Amino acid sequence: MAPKREKKDKKENTDDDSKPQPPNIFLYIQLASIGILPTTKHALEIHMDQGESVIVKCVEQYDTEGIILEQEFHTKPTYTLIFQQDNLDRINQAADNPLLIKLYMRKVESSTTFTETEVEQETSLTEEDKEENTVAAVIEDVTHLSPTPDAAQVNIEVDYFADNDDLLLLCVGYLDLIKLFGHHRCMVREELYLYPVPDVPNELRCTVHSEWHLYTLVPIAKEIAFTNMAFVSFESIYNLNENYALNVDTLEVQLSFRSTQPVTRNEYHVIPWCSFNRFSDVCIANQHSYLLFESFRSNVSIDNCLGLKSTMEVSIHQLFQQLMRSENLDVVFNAISPQFDNALICNTFHRYILTREMSDALYNVFILQRYVILVEAFQTASATDNKGTKGAKASKQKVFEGILDPAIMLFPGVQTIRFAVELKYLGIQKKAVKTKRVTMGTSKQRRSSTEPLEPTFAIIKLCLLAPLGETYHELKVFRESFISQNRLLHCNKPPSEPPKATLCEIQREVYLRFDAFVRDTIRYIVDKNVQSVEEKRNHFCCALQNLSNILLKLVGSDFNNRIHTSSNHEFRNICVLAFNELETRTHNLLEKIEDEGFDELIKDRHKKSEQLFDAMNAIKLMNAVGDKRMASYFYEKEKDHSGPLFEFYDLIVKMEQSEYVAAKAFFKTVQILSPLQDYLAGWIRIFINYVDTRDDPDPTISSNANECLLNSITQYAETHVSKLDGWILLYCYYKRFDYAPGFNYARWRLEEELTSPSHRVNEAAAPLSIWGISLNMNPEFAKESGHMFFVCFKLFVRLGLYEFGQVIFNEFQSQCDEVDRYLISTQLKILLKQLDDDFEPVEHGGVGEDNGEEEELTPQAAFVAQVNGNVEFARGNWEKAANYYERIVDQSSGFEGERDNYLLSKLRFAYISYEMDNFDQTVNALSQPFDGQLLSLFCNYLMGKAYYRLYDFNKALQCFITCTSFGAHVPNIWGFLALINLHLGNNVNAINCWKYARIDPTKCITDETIFEELELIDVDSVDLFIDGPSSGSTTSSTFSFTDDE
C-alpha cells in the first residue's frame, strides 16, 4: 500500500507543479542623496531593516546585510526587496513593517588588519618568536601596514582578531512601502528626515535629510484589489492591583479570534492575530502620546524618538472619553488620576490591508456573532521543581484574559472605536502585607487592601479607513496626491462636519426667532406697562440690535432667495418687500395673542396654567371613570378658550386615547412651543409617522416600518445628542431585534453621555397622565441602569407612546421584582388593549387575604388591587372591579400633602356603586376631600346625586350648592337644584334655578335623571303660587337672582 500512496502523492505534486507560480517582483530601494551628516572622526553607516525580510544589494557579490557604508553614501547604492506578485501575506507583512532606516556611528577602539602574506608569516613563527616580537610586531603593523585604497584593490583583507566595535545609533526614520502596492509599476521619490535619538551627545545631534527612490518595474499587486485598511492599537492597561504578581519585562499581549461557541469538549476555536510586547510601568501622565509600529520595538530600544512616531496619537486629556466598555464593566474613570497613578503603557499598533473577500468574511462572522476577539496577556515564569527551587527552563503563564466584541464596527458609519476591555486576572496573587489604611490626602495614594478594587481593563483601538463592508476608493486608485499626503499612515477619524441645514430648516428657524422676538417684546410691554419707547430706551436699544441681526438673516435666507439682487437699489427694494410682509405678520401675531386673552403674557400666567392643569386633570379622570358627558362638557369649554399650551397637552390626550388621525392635525399648523414641548412633540411625530407606515395598505411600504422607525430614532437622538431617551429607546429596539451592532452602538453613545453632565428632560409641571393616575409607582432597582431606563420609560408612557414604553420595559423588567413586573406589564397590556381573554389577575402582597381585622395595605399591595381592578374594568366586569377597588377605599387613603396614588380606584368605585344602586358606598367613597377645584365639583355632583337617590334632599342640596362655588356654570347642577327645591317646596328657588340652568341656549341639560324625576312629580300637587318665598322655608333665602341672571 505504501508504494501506491507514494505514487498518488507524486501524481498530486505533479499536478500542483504544473500550475504556474506567480512571478517574483523586485522592489528597488536607492539612496539618491543625503544631506549634512554629524561631524565625527568615526565611520558612519546606514542600516536598513524591513521585518525579517532579506534586503539584497544590487552588486555582483551576494550581499544581504542591508548596510550602506559612508563611502557609498553619494554613489546611489541600490537594494532590492523581493515580493511574490499578488501574495497577500507578503504584502501585509510589508504593510505592518515599514522600511526602517538607522544611521549608526561605528567606534573602533582597537583593531588590527593584516594581509594574507603577513598572516602566513605570523603563523610560521615559533612560540618563542611570538613572545619576543609580539609588542613590536603589533605596533609596527598598526603604524606601517595601514591599507591604502590602492592596496585594498590588490590584497584581500582579513580580520584576524575579533573586532571590538561599538555601534552608536544617531538618527532614525522609516519609509512606508505600501505606497508602491498600486496596480501599476510606479516610482516614488521620498524625502526622509532622520531624526536624532534622545540619548545622542549634543555634538553628534543632527537631523539628516535624505532622498530615496523606490520603484518597481512590474506591479506587485496585479490581480488582487484592496478595499480597506485596518489598524489595531493597544494603548495601556489600567487599574493594576498591588497583589498582582507581574513581570513587566516579559509581558506579552496576544489578540486572537475566538469562536463564541465551543467546538468540542468546551474548547473554542482560536485563530491567532497579532501581539504586543515591551510594556512599561510608568505614570499615566508621563507616557509618550504618539503611537508606533509594533515592529519597531524589536529593532529599536528607544520609543520616544521623533523619527519613529506616527501621526496617530493618544489624547492624554481625553483618555477615558468615547470608550466602548465591555458589557457590565463598572469602572469609575474619575477615580483614576493620570498625575499619580501608574499603568502598563504600550502605545503601538499593527496595520493590515483588506480585500473584498477578507472584509466580507469578517463582516459575516461578526454580524452572526460567531467570533469575538480574545485578549490574553502572558508573562515568562521560571519553572520550579518539587523542592521549590527555580529551574533553568521558563514557561509562559497567562495572567490576564478578556473579550472584545467588535460588533459595533458593523454599524453604518462606524470606523473608529476605542474599547475598554475588562481583563480578568488569572495569575498568582502576592502574599498580602498587613498595612495601615491609607488616608486620602491632597495627593492620591495607593488604595489599601480593605477598599473595593476597581476592575482592571485595557484600552484597545480598532480603526478602519472605511466602515467594514464598504470600500475605501483611494486604495483602488493610489493617486499621487493621496500618496504624498501619507494618508495610509494614520487612521484618525477626521473631525465630523456639522450637519448642513437645508434652506427650509434655516427659514423655519429664523421665522421662529422672529415670532419669539415679537412675543417677547409684547410680553415686556404688557408686564412693564410701557406707554412709550422713551420710558425704556435702554431696553429697546438692545432689542433693536437683536432685531437687526434676525432681520439680516431672514432677508438673506428668504427674500434674497426669491429675488436675486445685484445692486444696492435692488436690495433696498427687497427690504421694502420684507417690511410689508413682516408688518402684516406682526399684526396678525398681535391679533392672535389678543384673541387668546394675553394668557401667555399676563403676569398671572402661572395661575392660568394651574387652572388649565386642574381642568385637564378632572377631564381625564372623568373619561377614565366613564363619565363622558361631564368630561365632554368641560373639554368643549376649555377648547373654546384654548391657547398653545392647551393644544399641546390636548395632543398628548389624543395620543393616550389612540386618536392618531386627530393628533396628526396638530403638526399641520405652525405651533409656538417651548424647547421642552418641541422635544416631546418630536417623539410624538416620530411615532405617528411609524404608525402611518406600519398601517399602510401597500405591503412594500408597511414592510419598511421598522427600518424607517430606527432611522428616525437615530436621527432624532443625534439631533438631541445630550438627551438619554433616544439612545435608550434605540438600544432597546436593537435588543428586541437582536442586532448586535445596533445595540452596541446605542450603548456606546449612551455610556458616553452618562460621563458628561446630563441634560435629561426635567419633569416640569404638567397635567396628570393616564399612566400616572393608573399606576403612579417608582420601583427600586439594584443597578443604576434600571432606574435610568425606568425614568425614560415613564417619559414615553406619559406621552401616550405605550409601544415605546413596552419596548423599554422588556429590557429592564428583569431588574424588577415579581410584583412590580406584574404591575407594569399588566397595566401596559390594558392601555395597549392586549389583554388576553384567558388572562387571570394575580394576587400579590396579601391582597385577598382575610385576617379577621382591617389592616392598612402596603403600597405595593394597594397597587396590585388597583391594577387588578383596572383589568376587570377594562373587560366590563364592573362588579369584580368594584371588589378590588373597595379594598383600597376601605383600607387606604392618600397621604397628607401628597398626591393620592389610588384616586382612580376611589372614583371608579364610587361611579360603579352608583350605577349598581349602592348609593351609601358611593357617598362613603366620596366623603374624603379631593385636590383640584373641578374634580371637587365632579365629586360633589355625584355625591349629590347619591344623596338624592337616598332621598336625603337636604344633604343633596348642600352638595349641589357646593358645586356652584367653583366658578363654573354647569346646567345639570342647576337642574338638580331646581328639582330638589321643587321637592322641598321652595318653588321660587326652583324656578330661579331652572331659569339659570337654561340661561345659555347653547348649553342644555344633558342628565336624563333630571327629566325622569320631573316626570314622576305630580303636577297637581305643586303649589303654583310663587309670588314670594314661604315663611317656613329654611332655604328660601339661599338663592337670590335678578332678571338679568
LINHUUR-V118083 format. One record per residue. NEAR is the number of other C-alpha atoms within 8 Angstrom. D_FIRST is the distance of its C-alpha to the first C-alpha in Angstrom with 1 decimal. Layout:
near: [NEAR:NEAR]
d_first: [D_FIRST:D_FIRST]
This chain:
near: [4:5:6:7:8:8:8:8:8:8:8:8:8:8:8:7:7:6:6:5:4:7:6:8:12:11:12:12:12:11:13:11:10:11:7:6:6:8:6:6:4:8:9:10:12:12:11:11:11:12:10:5:7:8:14:12:12:8:6:4:4:7:8:8:6:12:8:10:9:9:6:9:12:9:6:10:13:10:12:12:12:10:12:11:12:11:9:6:6:9:12:11:9:12:13:11:11:12:12:12:13:13:13:13:12:12:10:10:7:6:9:10:10:12:10:10:6:8:9:8:8:7:6:6:8:6:6:6:8:9:7:7:8:8:7:7:8:9:8:9:11:10:7:6:8:8:7:6:6:7:8:10:7:6:8:8:9:8:9:7:6:6:8:8:8:8:8:8:11:13:15:16:13:11:10:9:10:8:9:13:10:15:10:9:12:10:9:9:8:9:8:11:10:15:13:14:14:6:4:10:6:5:6:10:10:9:9:12:11:13:12:13:13:13:12:14:8:8:14:16:13:10:6:7:8:10:15:16:11:12:13:11:12:13:13:12:12:10:10:8:7:4:8:11:8:7:8:11:7:10:14:12:11:13:12:12:12:12:11:9:6:10:8:6:5:6:7:11:8:8:7:8:8:8:8:11:11:11:11:10:9:10:12:13:7:6:8:5:9:11:14:12:12:11:9:11:12:7:6:7:6:7:8:9:12:8:13:12:10:11:8:9:8:10:7:7:4:6:7:6:7:9:11:9:10:12:4:4:8:5:6:7:6:5:5:8:9:9:7:10:10:10:14:12:13:12:13:12:12:11:11:10:12:12:11:10:7:8:13:9:8:8:11:8:10:13:11:6:10:10:10:14:12:12:13:12:12:14:14:11:8:10:10:9:8:5:5:6:7:8:9:6:6:9:8:8:9:11:13:13:13:11:12:11:8:9:12:12:12:14:11:5:5:10:13:11:12:11:14:12:13:13:12:8:9:8:10:7:7:7:5:5:4:4:5:5:6:8:5:7:6:4:6:9:9:5:6:9:5:5:6:5:5:7:10:13:11:14:12:13:13:13:12:13:10:10:14:11:9:8:8:10:7:8:10:11:7:10:7:6:6:10:11:7:6:8:8:7:8:9:10:7:6:4:4:4:4:4:4:4:6:6:7:6:8:10:11:8:8:11:9:9:9:11:10:8:9:9:8:8:8:9:10:10:10:10:9:6:7:10:6:6:8:5:7:9:8:6:7:9:8:8:8:8:8:8:10:8:8:11:9:8:9:12:12:9:11:9:11:11:8:6:7:6:8:6:6:7:6:9:10:8:8:12:9:8:8:10:8:8:8:8:8:8:8:10:8:8:9:8:8:8:9:8:7:10:6:9:9:5:10:10:6:6:10:7:7:9:8:8:8:10:11:13:12:11:11:13:13:12:10:12:10:8:10:6:9:8:7:9:13:9:8:10:10:8:8:10:8:6:7:10:8:9:7:10:10:9:9:8:10:10:9:12:14:11:7:7:9:9:6:8:11:10:8:9:9:6:6:5:6:6:8:6:6:8:9:9:8:9:8:8:8:11:10:11:10:10:8:12:9:8:11:12:7:9:6:6:7:6:11:12:8:10:12:9:7:9:11:10:8:9:12:11:8:9:12:7:6:8:7:8:13:12:9:12:14:14:12:14:14:13:12:12:12:8:6:6:9:12:12:13:14:11:11:12:11:12:10:11:8:11:12:8:7:6:6:8:7:8:6:4:4:4:4:5:9:10:9:10:9:9:13:13:12:8:4:4:6:6:9:6:7:7:6:11:10:8:12:10:8:12:13:9:8:12:12:11:12:13:13:11:7:11:12:11:12:15:11:9:9:11:8:7:9:12:7:6:11:10:10:8:12:9:9:11:13:10:10:12:8:8:6:7:8:5:4:4:6:4:6:5:9:8:9:7:10:5:5:5:5:4:5:6:5:6:10:7:6:10:12:14:11:14:14:14:13:12:15:12:13:12:11:8:6:6:9:9:7:10:15:13:9:12:15:11:11:16:11:6:10:10:8:10:7:4:4:6:6:8:10:14:9:12:13:14:11:11:14:13:11:11:13:12:7:6:6:9:12:7:10:15:12:7:12:13:6:5:6:6:6:8:8:10:13:12:11:10:9:13:12:9:13:14:9:14:14:11:8:7:6:9:11:6:9:15:12:9:12:15:9:10:13:10:7:9:5:6:5:7:13:11:12:13:13:10:14:14:12:13:13:10:8:7:8:14:12:11:12:14:9:11:12:12:8:10:15:11:7:7:6:4:7:9:9:7:7:6:6:11:8:8:9:8:7:6:6:7:5:5:5:7:8:5:4:8:5:5:10:7:4:4:8:5:7:11:6:5:8:6:7:5:4:4:6]
d_first: [0.0:3.8:5.6:5.3:6.4:8.8:10.0:10.7:12.4:14.3:15.5:16.7:18.5:20.0:21.4:22.8:24.4:26.0:28.2:31.3:31.9:35.4:37.8:39.2:42.8:45.4:48.1:51.0:53.3:56.7:59.6:62.5:65.3:66.3:69.7:71.9:70.0:71.2:73.6:72.2:72.1:68.5:65.7:64.1:60.6:58.5:55.0:52.7:49.9:47.6:45.3:42.6:42.5:43.0:46.5:46.7:50.1:50.9:51.8:50.5:49.2:46.3:48.0:46.4:49.0:50.7:54.2:57.3:59.9:63.6:64.4:61.8:63.3:65.4:63.0:60.9:57.6:54.5:51.2:48.1:45.6:42.3:41.0:38.1:39.8:39.5:37.5:39.0:37.7:39.4:42.5:42.9:42.4:45.4:47.3:47.2:47.8:50.9:51.7:53.7:56.5:58.1:61.1:61.3:64.0:62.9:65.4:65.1:67.0:66.5:64.3:64.7:63.4:63.4:62.7:60.3:63.3:64.8:61.6:61.4:65.0:64.5:61.6:63.7:66.5:67.0:66.9:70.8:71.1:68.8:70.8:74.1:73.2:70.7:73.3:75.0:71.9:70.4:73.7:74.1:70.6:71.0:74.4:74.1:70.5:69.7:67.7:69.4:67.7:68.2:66.9:63.8:63.0:63.3:62.0:58.7:59.5:57.5:58.0:58.3:59.2:57.3:59.0:61.0:61.0:61.7:60.5:62.8:61.7:64.7:63.6:60.7:59.7:56.7:55.7:53.9:51.2:50.5:53.5:51.4:48.7:50.5:49.1:50.9:51.5:54.3:56.5:58.0:61.0:61.1:64.1:62.9:65.3:64.0:65.9:66.7:65.1:67.5:67.8:68.7:72.1:74.8:75.4:71.8:71.6:71.2:69.6:67.9:67.6:64.8:63.5:59.9:58.4:54.9:53.4:50.3:50.2:47.4:47.1:44.6:44.3:44.2:42.3:42.3:45.6:47.0:48.9:49.8:49.9:49.6:51.3:50.6:53.3:53.6:57.2:58.0:57.7:60.9:62.5:60.9:62.1:63.4:61.3:58.1:56.4:55.3:54.2:55.1:54.0:50.3:50.4:47.8:47.6:44.3:44.3:41.3:40.7:40.1:39.5:42.5:40.5:38.0:34.4:33.3:35.2:38.1:36.1:37.0:35.0:36.4:36.2:38.0:40.7:43.1:45.0:48.6:49.8:53.0:55.3:58.9:61.2:64.5:67.4:66.6:69.6:68.6:65.2:64.7:64.7:62.4:58.6:56.3:52.8:50.6:48.9:52.3:52.3:49.6:51.6:55.3:56.7:59.8:59.8:63.4:63.4:64.8:62.3:59.3:60.8:59.8:62.1:60.9:63.0:63.4:66.9:68.2:71.0:68.7:65.8:65.7:66.7:64.5:61.8:59.2:59.0:56.2:57.2:59.6:60.0:63.6:64.8:68.3:68.1:71.8:71.2:69.2:71.5:70.2:73.0:72.3:68.8:65.6:62.2:58.8:59.1:56.2:57.3:54.3:52.1:48.9:48.8:46.2:46.1:44.9:43.8:44.4:40.8:41.2:44.7:43.6:40.7:43.1:45.8:43.6:42.2:45.8:47.6:45.3:45.7:42.0:42.2:44.9:45.2:44.6:47.0:46.0:47.9:46.4:48.1:47.0:48.1:48.1:46.1:48.2:47.5:48.8:52.2:52.6:52.5:50.8:47.6:46.3:43.5:44.4:42.7:43.2:45.4:45.9:49.7:50.2:48.4:49.7:48.8:50.0:50.1:50.2:51.1:54.6:53.2:52.4:56.1:57.8:59.5:58.0:56.4:57.6:57.6:58.1:56.4:57.8:54.7:55.4:53.5:53.0:53.3:50.4:51.4:53.6:57.3:59.8:62.3:65.3:68.4:71.7:73.9:76.9:76.6:77.1:79.9:79.2:81.7:82.2:78.9:75.7:74.4:71.2:70.9:71.4:68.8:71.0:70.8:68.1:65.3:64.4:60.7:58.7:57.5:56.1:57.1:54.3:55.1:53.0:54.3:53.3:55.1:55.0:54.3:50.7:49.7:52.4:52.4:54.3:55.4:56.4:52.7:52.3:55.4:55.7:59.4:61.2:63.6:60.7:59.1:62.4:63.1:59.9:59.2:55.6:56.6:58.1:57.7:61.0:62.1:65.2:68.3:68.6:71.4:74.0:73.7:75.9:78.6:79.4:83.0:83.6:82.6:84.8:87.8:87.3:87.2:90.3:92.3:91.4:92.7:95.9:96.5:95.9:98.3:101.0:100.5:100.6:103.8:105.4:104.4:106.0:109.2:109.5:108.7:111.1:113.7:113.8:116.8:116.4:114.0:116.4:116.0:112.4:112.2:109.6:107.2:107.6:107.2:103.7:102.9:104.0:101.5:98.7:99.8:99.8:96.1:95.2:97.2:95.7:92.1:93.3:95.1:92.1:89.5:91.4:94.6:93.3:90.3:92.5:94.8:93.6:96.3:96.9:100.3:102.3:104.6:101.7:100.4:103.8:103.8:100.4:101.9:104.9:102.5:100.6:103.9:105.0:101.7:101.3:105.0:104.5:101.3:103.1:106.0:103.7:101.9:105.2:106.3:103.1:103.6:107.2:106.3:103.9:106.9:105.6:103.6:101.0:103.7:106.4:106.6:105.9:102.7:100.9:103.3:102.5:98.8:99.4:101.5:98.7:96.1:98.4:98.9:95.2:94.3:96.8:95.8:92.1:93.1:95.2:92.4:90.1:92.5:93.3:96.8:96.0:99.7:100.8:97.7:98.2:101.8:101.2:98.2:100.3:103.0:100.7:99.2:102.6:103.0:99.4:98.3:94.9:94.3:94.8:92.6:89.7:89.9:90.5:87.2:85.5:87.4:86.0:82.5:83.0:84.3:81.4:83.9:81.6:83.5:86.7:85.0:83.7:87.2:87.7:85.5:87.3:90.3:90.6:90.9:92.2:90.0:89.6:86.3:85.2:86.2:84.5:81.3:81.4:82.3:79.3:77.0:79.0:78.5:74.8:74.6:76.9:74.8:71.7:73.4:74.5:71.0:69.5:72.1:72.0:71.7:69.3:65.8:64.6:67.2:66.9:63.1:63.7:66.2:64.0:62.8:66.4:67.5:65.0:66.0:69.6:69.2:67.2:69.9:72.7:71.1:70.7:74.4:75.5:73.0:74.9:75.2:72.6:72.9:70.8:67.9:67.9:68.1:65.3:63.1:63.7:63.0:59.7:58.9:59.8:57.3:54.7:54.5:53.5:54.5:57.9:58.9:57.5:59.7:62.7:62.2:62.1:65.3:66.9:66.2:67.4:70.7:71.1:71.2:74.1:77.6:77.2:79.3:78.8:81.1:84.2:85.4:88.7:91.5:90.6:91.4:89.5:86.3:85.2:82.5:85.0:87.4:84.6:82.5:83.8:81.5:79.7:76.7:75.7:72.3:70.5:69.0:70.9:68.6:69.7:73.3:72.6:70.8:73.6:76.3:74.4:74.1:77.9:78.6:76.8:78.2:81.7:81.2:80.2:76.6:75.2:71.8:71.3:72.5:70.1:67.1:68.2:68.9:65.4:64.2:66.7:67.3:64.7:67.2:70.1:70.9:70.7:74.4:74.5:71.4:73.0:76.2:74.8:72.2:74.8:77.5:75.1:74.3:78.0:78.7:75.7:76.6:73.2:74.5:72.6:74.8:73.2:73.6:75.5:77.4:76.2:78.7:78.1:80.2:82.7:83.7:85.0:85.7:89.2:90.3:93.9:95.2:94.9:92.6:91.8:88.3:85.9:85.3:81.8:83.0:85.8:83.2:81.2:84.3:85.1:81.6:81.6:85.0:83.8:81.0:83.6:86.0:83.4:82.8:86.6:86.8:89.9:90.9:87.6:87.7:91.2:90.1:87.6:90.1:92.9:91.0:91.2:94.8:96.0:94.0:93.2:95.2:94.7:95.0:98.3:97.9:94.4:92.9:92.8:89.1:90.0:92.7:90.8:90.6:94.4:95.3:93.1:94.4:97.9:97.4:95.5:98.3:100.9:99.1:98.9:102.6:102.0:104.5:105.0:101.3:101.6:104.6:102.8:99.7:101.9:104.4:102.6:103.1:100.6:99.9:100.9:104.0:102.6:100.5:103.6:105.3:102.7:102.8:106.5:106.5:104.3:106.2:109.4:108.1:107.1:110.5:112.0:110.0:111.4:114.9:115.3:117.0:118.3:114.9:113.4:116.1:115.3:111.6:112.4:115.1:112.4:110.2:112.9:112.9:109.6:110.9:109.1:111.0:109.3:111.2:109.8:111.1:114.6:114.3:113.7:116.6:118.9:117.7:118.2:121.6:122.6:121.7:123.7:126.6:126.5:127.0:127.9:124.7:122.8:124.1:123.6:120.0:119.4:120.9:118.6:115.6:116.3:117.5:114.4:114.2:110.6:109.6:110.3:110.1:106.6:106.7:107.5:108.7:111.9:112.8:112.0:114.2:117.0:117.0:117.5:120.6:123.9:125.7:129.1:128.7:128.2:131.4:131.8:134.5:132.6:135.4:134.7:132.5:133.6:135.2:133.1:129.7:127.7:125.5:128.1:128.0:124.2:123.8:126.3:125.6:127.5:127.5:125.3:122.6]
